Amino acid sequence: MIAGWNRLAYAPRRHAETLTEILHAQPFHPFTVHTVSGETYLVDHPDFVWLPRGGRTVYISLPGGAGERVRLVDTALIERLETNDVHQPN
């Protein structure tokens, strides 16, 4: 787990900066986007999310289904970002 990133709650403009940091971390760690409405979106690969310059909206590719499915999330509506540990301690 990346130190300090397990449960992040910031002012909305800060989420875009934090998303950028998480997406560029080496190695990449899967994370979940939690919205204020209670929706959650797993990002298990950096290619499945796009945060354009300006950082107002994040595009998240959704798994399953025929064709491409994308959810647009306003960064102001992100409640928190939570990293998902791949390796659980014994």
Backbone atoms as SQL, in Angstrom:
CREATE TABLE atoms (id INTEGER PRIMARY KEY, chain TEXT, resi INTEGER, resn TEXT, atom TEXT, x REAL, y REAL, z REAL);
INSERT INTO atoms VALUES
  (1, 'A', 1, 'MET', 'N', 0.842, -1.175, 0.000),
  (2, 'A', 1, 'MET', 'CA', 0.000, 0.000, 0.000),
  (3, 'A', 1, 'MET', 'C', 0.887, 1.237, 0.000),
  (4, 'A', 2, 'ILE', 'N', 0.503, 2.248, -0.721),
  (5, 'A', 2, 'ILE', 'CA', 1.248, 3.494, -0.780),
  (6, 'A', 2, 'ILE', 'C', 0.930, 4.286, 0.471),
  (7, 'A', 3, 'ALA', 'N', 1.951, 4.719, 1.167),
  (8, 'A', 3, 'ALA', 'CA', 1.764, 5.432, 2.437),
  (9, 'A', 3, 'ALA', 'C', 0.850, 6.628, 2.251),
  (10, 'A', 4, 'GLY', 'N', -0.173, 6.701, 3.103),
  (11, 'A', 4, 'GLY', 'CA', -1.067, 7.859, 3.102),
  (12, 'A', 4, 'GLY', 'C', -2.152, 7.841, 2.047),
  (13, 'A', 5, 'TRP', 'N', -2.175, 6.840, 1.168),
  (14, 'A', 5, 'TRP', 'CA', -3.158, 6.841, 0.101),
  (15, 'A', 5, 'TRP', 'C', -4.295, 5.871, 0.334),
  (16, 'A', 6, 'ASN', 'N', -4.329, 5.159, 1.452),
  (17, 'A', 6, 'ASN', 'CA', -5.349, 4.135, 1.625),
  (18, 'A', 6, 'ASN', 'C', -6.757, 4.708, 1.702),
  (19, 'A', 7, 'ARG', 'N', -6.942, 5.838, 2.339),
  (20, 'A', 7, 'ARG', 'CA', -8.250, 6.491, 2.397),
  (21, 'A', 7, 'ARG', 'C', -8.012, 7.991, 2.335),
  (22, 'A', 8, 'LEU', 'N', -8.274, 8.566, 1.181),
  (23, 'A', 8, 'LEU', 'CA', -7.991, 9.982, 1.001),
  (24, 'A', 8, 'LEU', 'C', -9.278, 10.775, 0.851),
  (25, 'A', 9, 'ALA', 'N', -9.400, 11.812, 1.636),
  (26, 'A', 9, 'ALA', 'CA', -10.537, 12.718, 1.510),
  (27, 'A', 9, 'ALA', 'C', -9.986, 14.138, 1.490),
  (28, 'A', 10, 'TYR', 'N', -10.124, 14.798, 0.365),
  (29, 'A', 10, 'TYR', 'CA', -9.597, 16.148, 0.193),
  (30, 'A', 10, 'TYR', 'C', -10.672, 17.066, -0.358),
  (31, 'A', 11, 'ALA', 'N', -10.337, 18.327, -0.417),
  (32, 'A', 11, 'ALA', 'CA', -11.196, 19.277, -1.115),
  (33, 'A', 11, 'ALA', 'C', -11.240, 18.841, -2.580),
  (34, 'A', 12, 'PRO', 'N', -12.354, 19.068, -3.280),
  (35, 'A', 12, 'PRO', 'CA', -12.513, 18.573, -4.652),
  (36, 'A', 12, 'PRO', 'C', -11.356, 18.882, -5.593),
  (37, 'A', 13, 'ARG', 'N', -10.804, 20.077, -5.559),
  (38, 'A', 13, 'ARG', 'CA', -9.724, 20.397, -6.492),
  (39, 'A', 13, 'ARG', 'C', -8.475, 19.582, -6.213),
  (40, 'A', 14, 'ARG', 'N', -8.355, 19.100, -5.009),
  (41, 'A', 14, 'ARG', 'CA', -7.205, 18.285, -4.619),
  (42, 'A', 14, 'ARG', 'C', -7.297, 16.868, -5.172),
  (43, 'A', 15, 'HIS', 'N', -8.513, 16.369, -5.453),
  (44, 'A', 15, 'HIS', 'CA', -8.674, 15.009, -5.971),
  (45, 'A', 15, 'HIS', 'C', -7.969, 14.820, -7.308),
  (46, 'A', 16, 'ALA', 'N', -8.025, 15.810, -8.184),
  (47, 'A', 16, 'ALA', 'CA', -7.359, 15.700, -9.482),
  (48, 'A', 16, 'ALA', 'C', -5.856, 15.539, -9.293),
  (49, 'A', 17, 'GLU', 'N', -5.265, 16.293, -8.390),
  (50, 'A', 17, 'GLU', 'CA', -3.831, 16.177, -8.124),
  (51, 'A', 17, 'GLU', 'C', -3.499, 14.804, -7.546),
  (52, 'A', 18, 'THR', 'N', -4.316, 14.339, -6.621),
  (53, 'A', 18, 'THR', 'CA', -4.091, 13.040, -5.992),
  (54, 'A', 18, 'THR', 'C', -4.260, 11.917, -7.010),
  (55, 'A', 19, 'LEU', 'N', -5.272, 11.997, -7.866),
  (56, 'A', 19, 'LEU', 'CA', -5.456, 11.000, -8.920),
  (57, 'A', 19, 'LEU', 'C', -4.233, 10.931, -9.827),
  (58, 'A', 20, 'THR', 'N', -3.702, 12.065, -10.188),
  (59, 'A', 20, 'THR', 'CA', -2.512, 12.104, -11.034),
  (60, 'A', 20, 'THR', 'C', -1.346, 11.401, -10.349),
  (61, 'A', 21, 'GLU', 'N', -1.155, 11.671, -9.073),
  (62, 'A', 21, 'GLU', 'CA', -0.076, 11.020, -8.324),
  (63, 'A', 21, 'GLU', 'C', -0.271, 9.508, -8.280),
  (64, 'A', 22, 'ILE', 'N', -1.489, 9.059, -8.006),
  (65, 'A', 22, 'ILE', 'CA', -1.774, 7.631, -7.921),
  (66, 'A', 22, 'ILE', 'C', -1.565, 6.953, -9.277),
  (67, 'A', 23, 'LEU', 'N', -2.006, 7.596, -10.339),
  (68, 'A', 23, 'LEU', 'CA', -1.883, 7.011, -11.676),
  (69, 'A', 23, 'LEU', 'C', -0.436, 6.887, -12.140),
  (70, 'A', 24, 'HIS', 'N', 0.425, 7.777, -11.665),
  (71, 'A', 24, 'HIS', 'CA', 1.829, 7.752, -12.086),
  (72, 'A', 24, 'HIS', 'C', 2.740, 7.030, -11.102),
  (73, 'A', 25, 'ALA', 'N', 2.189, 6.488, -10.029),
  (74, 'A', 25, 'ALA', 'CA', 3.000, 5.777, -9.039),
  (75, 'A', 25, 'ALA', 'C', 3.600, 4.518, -9.666),
  (76, 'A', 26, 'GLN', 'N', 4.828, 4.237, -9.287),
  (77, 'A', 26, 'GLN', 'CA', 5.508, 3.025, -9.747),
  (78, 'A', 26, 'GLN', 'C', 5.908, 2.203, -8.546),
  (79, 'A', 27, 'PRO', 'N', 5.440, 1.012, -8.379),
  (80, 'A', 27, 'PRO', 'CA', 4.482, 0.355, -9.275),
  (81, 'A', 27, 'PRO', 'C', 3.070, 0.890, -9.040),
  (82, 'A', 28, 'PHE', 'N', 2.226, 0.686, -10.036),
  (83, 'A', 28, 'PHE', 'CA', 0.830, 1.100, -9.932),
  (84, 'A', 28, 'PHE', 'C', 0.118, 0.239, -8.895),
  (85, 'A', 29, 'HIS', 'N', -0.758, 0.849, -8.102),
  (86, 'A', 29, 'HIS', 'CA', -1.586, 0.143, -7.134),
  (87, 'A', 29, 'HIS', 'C', -3.053, 0.359, -7.503),
  (88, 'A', 30, 'PRO', 'N', -3.835, -0.709, -7.665),
  (89, 'A', 30, 'PRO', 'CA', -5.265, -0.540, -7.939),
  (90, 'A', 30, 'PRO', 'C', -5.918, 0.300, -6.845),
  (91, 'A', 31, 'PHE', 'N', -6.955, 1.043, -7.223),
  (92, 'A', 31, 'PHE', 'CA', -7.654, 1.880, -6.253),
  (93, 'A', 31, 'PHE', 'C', -9.130, 1.964, -6.601),
  (94, 'A', 32, 'THR', 'N', -9.923, 2.400, -5.625),
  (95, 'A', 32, 'THR', 'CA', -11.354, 2.560, -5.813),
  (96, 'A', 32, 'THR', 'C', -11.718, 4.029, -5.618),
  (97, 'A', 33, 'VAL', 'N', -12.540, 4.523, -6.539),
  (98, 'A', 33, 'VAL', 'CA', -13.074, 5.877, -6.443),
  (99, 'A', 33, 'VAL', 'C', -14.435, 5.762, -5.768),
  (100, 'A', 34, 'HIS', 'N', -14.622, 6.472, -4.662),
  (101, 'A', 34, 'HIS', 'CA', -15.896, 6.506, -3.946),
  (102, 'A', 34, 'HIS', 'C', -16.521, 7.880, -4.161),
  (103, 'A', 35, 'THR', 'N', -17.769, 7.903, -4.640),
  (104, 'A', 35, 'THR', 'CA', -18.441, 9.179, -4.876),
  (105, 'A', 35, 'THR', 'C', -19.356, 9.521, -3.704),
  (106, 'A', 36, 'VAL', 'N', -19.772, 10.773, -3.635),
  (107, 'A', 36, 'VAL', 'CA', -20.650, 11.217, -2.558),
  (108, 'A', 36, 'VAL', 'C', -22.020, 10.540, -2.622),
  (109, 'A', 37, 'SER', 'N', -22.406, 10.023, -3.793),
  (110, 'A', 37, 'SER', 'CA', -23.694, 9.337, -3.927),
  (111, 'A', 37, 'SER', 'C', -23.611, 7.863, -3.551),
  (112, 'A', 38, 'GLY', 'N', -22.401, 7.397, -3.173),
  (113, 'A', 38, 'GLY', 'CA', -22.241, 6.015, -2.750),
  (114, 'A', 38, 'GLY', 'C', -21.778, 5.063, -3.841),
  (115, 'A', 39, 'GLU', 'N', -21.619, 5.550, -5.060),
  (116, 'A', 39, 'GLU', 'CA', -21.121, 4.688, -6.131),
  (117, 'A', 39, 'GLU', 'C', -19.627, 4.452, -5.944),
  (118, 'A', 40, 'THR', 'N', -19.159, 3.278, -6.369),
  (119, 'A', 40, 'THR', 'CA', -17.737, 2.968, -6.298),
  (120, 'A', 40, 'THR', 'C', -17.277, 2.444, -7.652),
  (121, 'A', 41, 'TYR', 'N', -16.051, 2.794, -8.016),
  (122, 'A', 41, 'TYR', 'CA', -15.481, 2.369, -9.287),
  (123, 'A', 41, 'TYR', 'C', -14.063, 1.881, -9.049),
  (124, 'A', 42, 'LEU', 'N', -13.832, 0.612, -9.376),
  (125, 'A', 42, 'LEU', 'CA', -12.508, 0.036, -9.241),
  (126, 'A', 42, 'LEU', 'C', -11.665, 0.415, -10.452),
  (127, 'A', 43, 'VAL', 'N', -10.460, 0.890, -10.188),
  (128, 'A', 43, 'VAL', 'CA', -9.488, 1.170, -11.243),
  (129, 'A', 43, 'VAL', 'C', -8.331, 0.204, -11.003),
  (130, 'A', 44, 'ASP', 'N', -8.300, -0.885, -11.793),
  (131, 'A', 44, 'ASP', 'CA', -7.279, -1.896, -11.556),
  (132, 'A', 44, 'ASP', 'C', -6.115, -1.834, -12.541),
  (133, 'A', 45, 'HIS', 'N', -6.140, -0.840, -13.412),
  (134, 'A', 45, 'HIS', 'CA', -5.024, -0.625, -14.334),
  (135, 'A', 45, 'HIS', 'C', -5.056, 0.849, -14.751),
  (136, 'A', 46, 'PRO', 'N', -3.892, 1.486, -14.868),
  (137, 'A', 46, 'PRO', 'CA', -3.893, 2.914, -15.204),
  (138, 'A', 46, 'PRO', 'C', -4.458, 3.229, -16.585),
  (139, 'A', 47, 'ASP', 'N', -4.503, 2.257, -17.480),
  (140, 'A', 47, 'ASP', 'CA', -5.072, 2.489, -18.810),
  (141, 'A', 47, 'ASP', 'C', -6.585, 2.591, -18.791),
  (142, 'A', 48, 'PHE', 'N', -7.224, 2.247, -17.654),
  (143, 'A', 48, 'PHE', 'CA', -8.676, 2.242, -17.582),
  (144, 'A', 48, 'PHE', 'C', -9.260, 3.514, -16.983),
  (145, 'A', 49, 'VAL', 'N', -8.435, 4.540, -16.834),
  (146, 'A', 49, 'VAL', 'CA', -8.919, 5.823, -16.321),
  (147, 'A', 49, 'VAL', 'C', -8.186, 6.942, -17.058),
  (148, 'A', 50, 'TRP', 'N', -8.903, 8.029, -17.305),
  (149, 'A', 50, 'TRP', 'CA', -8.306, 9.159, -17.995),
  (150, 'A', 50, 'TRP', 'C', -8.723, 10.433, -17.284),
  (151, 'A', 51, 'LEU', 'N', -7.723, 11.227, -16.922),
  (152, 'A', 51, 'LEU', 'CA', -7.960, 12.512, -16.268),
  (153, 'A', 51, 'LEU', 'C', -7.369, 13.589, -17.163),
  (154, 'A', 52, 'PRO', 'N', -8.220, 14.261, -17.954),
  (155, 'A', 52, 'PRO', 'CA', -7.708, 15.278, -18.867),
  (156, 'A', 52, 'PRO', 'C', -7.129, 16.482, -18.127),
  (157, 'A', 53, 'ARG', 'N', -6.363, 17.253, -18.838),
  (158, 'A', 53, 'ARG', 'CA', -5.810, 18.478, -18.279),
  (159, 'A', 53, 'ARG', 'C', -6.942, 19.332, -17.725),
  (160, 'A', 54, 'GLY', 'N', -6.724, 19.915, -16.595),
  (161, 'A', 54, 'GLY', 'CA', -7.772, 20.691, -15.947),
  (162, 'A', 54, 'GLY', 'C', -8.396, 19.926, -14.797),
  (163, 'A', 55, 'GLY', 'N', -8.508, 18.611, -14.946),
  (164, 'A', 55, 'GLY', 'CA', -8.915, 17.738, -13.863),
  (165, 'A', 55, 'GLY', 'C', -10.325, 17.905, -13.341),
  (166, 'A', 56, 'ARG', 'N', -11.229, 18.420, -14.126),
  (167, 'A', 56, 'ARG', 'CA', -12.606, 18.601, -13.656),
  (168, 'A', 56, 'ARG', 'C', -13.401, 17.298, -13.718),
  (169, 'A', 57, 'THR', 'N', -13.135, 16.469, -14.727),
  (170, 'A', 57, 'THR', 'CA', -13.861, 15.228, -14.929),
  (171, 'A', 57, 'THR', 'C', -12.876, 14.084, -15.101),
  (172, 'A', 58, 'VAL', 'N', -13.166, 12.954, -14.474),
  (173, 'A', 58, 'VAL', 'CA', -12.362, 11.749, -14.655),
  (174, 'A', 58, 'VAL', 'C', -13.220, 10.741, -15.421),
  (175, 'A', 59, 'TYR', 'N', -12.613, 10.093, -16.411),
  (176, 'A', 59, 'TYR', 'CA', -13.286, 9.096, -17.229),
  (177, 'A', 59, 'TYR', 'C', -12.804, 7.728, -16.770),
  (178, 'A', 60, 'ILE', 'N', -13.737, 6.875, -16.345),
  (179, 'A', 60, 'ILE', 'CA', -13.395, 5.561, -15.813),
  (180, 'A', 60, 'ILE', 'C', -14.017, 4.493, -16.698),
  (181, 'A', 61, 'SER', 'N', -13.178, 3.610, -17.238),
  (182, 'A', 61, 'SER', 'CA', -13.651, 2.506, -18.047),
  (183, 'A', 61, 'SER', 'C', -14.264, 1.450, -17.130),
  (184, 'A', 62, 'LEU', 'N', -15.481, 1.018, -17.454),
  (185, 'A', 62, 'LEU', 'CA', -16.194, 0.039, -16.633),
  (186, 'A', 62, 'LEU', 'C', -15.995, -1.357, -17.194),
  (187, 'A', 63, 'PRO', 'N', -15.862, -2.346, -16.329),
  (188, 'A', 63, 'PRO', 'CA', -15.667, -3.718, -16.792),
  (189, 'A', 63, 'PRO', 'C', -16.969, -4.344, -17.291),
  (190, 'A', 64, 'GLY', 'N', -16.823, -5.391, -18.095),
  (191, 'A', 64, 'GLY', 'CA', -17.967, -6.200, -18.521),
  (192, 'A', 64, 'GLY', 'C', -18.798, -5.555, -19.609),
  (193, 'A', 65, 'GLY', 'N', -19.728, -6.333, -20.108),
  (194, 'A', 65, 'GLY', 'CA', -20.649, -5.841, -21.121),
  (195, 'A', 65, 'GLY', 'C', -20.026, -5.832, -22.508),
  (196, 'A', 66, 'ALA', 'N', -20.879, -5.709, -23.496),
  (197, 'A', 66, 'ALA', 'CA', -20.413, -5.640, -24.877),
  (198, 'A', 66, 'ALA', 'C', -20.055, -4.201, -25.214),
  (199, 'A', 67, 'GLY', 'N', -18.966, -4.025, -25.895),
  (200, 'A', 67, 'GLY', 'CA', -18.542, -2.684, -26.268),
  (201, 'A', 67, 'GLY', 'C', -17.891, -1.951, -25.115),
  (202, 'A', 68, 'GLU', 'N', -17.629, -0.687, -25.335),
  (203, 'A', 68, 'GLU', 'CA', -16.958, 0.110, -24.321),
  (204, 'A', 68, 'GLU', 'C', -17.978, 0.843, -23.458),
  (205, 'A', 69, 'ARG', 'N', -17.759, 0.778, -22.155),
  (206, 'A', 69, 'ARG', 'CA', -18.603, 1.488, -21.201),
  (207, 'A', 69, 'ARG', 'C', -17.698, 2.387, -20.377),
  (208, 'A', 70, 'VAL', 'N', -18.087, 3.653, -20.274),
  (209, 'A', 70, 'VAL', 'CA', -17.288, 4.632, -19.549),
  (210, 'A', 70, 'VAL', 'C', -18.196, 5.428, -18.631),
  (211, 'A', 71, 'ARG', 'N', -17.720, 5.688, -17.428),
  (212, 'A', 71, 'ARG', 'CA', -18.445, 6.538, -16.480),
  (213, 'A', 71, 'ARG', 'C', -17.669, 7.848, -16.363),
  (214, 'A', 72, 'LEU', 'N', -18.364, 8.956, -16.469),
  (215, 'A', 72, 'LEU', 'CA', -17.776, 10.274, -16.274),
  (216, 'A', 72, 'LEU', 'C', -18.101, 10.712, -14.860),
  (217, 'A', 73, 'VAL', 'N', -17.076, 11.060, -14.096),
  (218, 'A', 73, 'VAL', 'CA', -17.261, 11.466, -12.706),
  (219, 'A', 73, 'VAL', 'C', -16.653, 12.839, -12.507),
  (220, 'A', 74, 'ASP', 'N', -17.447, 13.762, -12.028),
  (221, 'A', 74, 'ASP', 'CA', -16.960, 15.095, -11.682),
  (222, 'A', 74, 'ASP', 'C', -16.077, 14.956, -10.443),
  (223, 'A', 75, 'THR', 'N', -14.859, 15.472, -10.487),
  (224, 'A', 75, 'THR', 'CA', -13.960, 15.316, -9.343),
  (225, 'A', 75, 'THR', 'C', -14.508, 15.987, -8.085),
  (226, 'A', 76, 'ALA', 'N', -15.418, 16.940, -8.234),
  (227, 'A', 76, 'ALA', 'CA', -16.034, 17.572, -7.064),
  (228, 'A', 76, 'ALA', 'C', -16.959, 16.606, -6.329),
  (229, 'A', 77, 'LEU', 'N', -17.357, 15.508, -7.011),
  (230, 'A', 77, 'LEU', 'CA', -18.274, 14.542, -6.409),
  (231, 'A', 77, 'LEU', 'C', -17.555, 13.301, -5.876),
  (232, 'A', 78, 'ILE', 'N', -16.234, 13.351, -5.862),
  (233, 'A', 78, 'ILE', 'CA', -15.467, 12.247, -5.286),
  (234, 'A', 78, 'ILE', 'C', -15.376, 12.464, -3.785),
  (235, 'A', 79, 'GLU', 'N', -15.817, 11.448, -3.042),
  (236, 'A', 79, 'GLU', 'CA', -15.748, 11.514, -1.586),
  (237, 'A', 79, 'GLU', 'C', -14.365, 11.119, -1.096),
  (238, 'A', 80, 'ARG', 'N', -13.835, 10.012, -1.670),
  (239, 'A', 80, 'ARG', 'CA', -12.506, 9.564, -1.274),
  (240, 'A', 80, 'ARG', 'C', -11.955, 8.608, -2.314),
  (241, 'A', 81, 'LEU', 'N', -10.646, 8.411, -2.233),
  (242, 'A', 81, 'LEU', 'CA', -9.921, 7.445, -3.057),
  (243, 'A', 81, 'LEU', 'C', -9.316, 6.436, -2.102),
  (244, 'A', 82, 'GLU', 'N', -9.432, 5.168, -2.444),
  (245, 'A', 82, 'GLU', 'CA', -8.968, 4.129, -1.535),
  (246, 'A', 82, 'GLU', 'C', -8.143, 3.118, -2.322),
  (247, 'A', 83, 'THR', 'N', -6.883, 2.927, -1.920),
  (248, 'A', 83, 'THR', 'CA', -6.066, 1.929, -2.601),
  (249, 'A', 83, 'THR', 'C', -6.499, 0.546, -2.170),
  (250, 'A', 84, 'ASN', 'N', -6.343, -0.394, -3.071),
  (251, 'A', 84, 'ASN', 'CA', -6.726, -1.786, -2.827),
  (252, 'A', 84, 'ASN', 'C', -5.463, -2.616, -2.755),
  (253, 'A', 85, 'ASP', 'N', -5.196, -3.191, -1.599),
  (254, 'A', 85, 'ASP', 'CA', -4.026, -4.035, -1.450),
  (255, 'A', 85, 'ASP', 'C', -4.196, -5.306, -2.260),
  (256, 'A', 86, 'VAL', 'N', -3.176, -5.613, -3.054),
  (257, 'A', 86, 'VAL', 'CA', -3.185, -6.837, -3.832),
  (258, 'A', 86, 'VAL', 'C', -2.751, -7.989, -2.921),
  (259, 'A', 87, 'HIS', 'N', -1.778, -7.739, -2.055),
  (260, 'A', 87, 'HIS', 'CA', -1.265, -8.768, -1.159),
  (261, 'A', 87, 'HIS', 'C', -1.794, -8.505, 0.247),
  (262, 'A', 88, 'GLN', 'N', -2.523, -9.448, 0.796),
  (263, 'A', 88, 'GLN', 'CA', -3.037, -9.331, 2.143),
  (264, 'A', 88, 'GLN', 'C', -2.045, -9.923, 3.125),
  (265, 'A', 89, 'PRO', 'N', -1.810, -9.291, 4.277),
  (266, 'A', 89, 'PRO', 'CA', -0.891, -9.870, 5.252),
  (267, 'A', 89, 'PRO', 'C', -1.438, -11.173, 5.819),
  (268, 'A', 90, 'ASN', 'N', -0.548, -12.092, 6.177),
  (269, 'A', 90, 'ASN', 'CA', -0.959, -13.395, 6.726),
  (270, 'A', 90, 'ASN', 'C', -1.372, -13.269, 8.154);
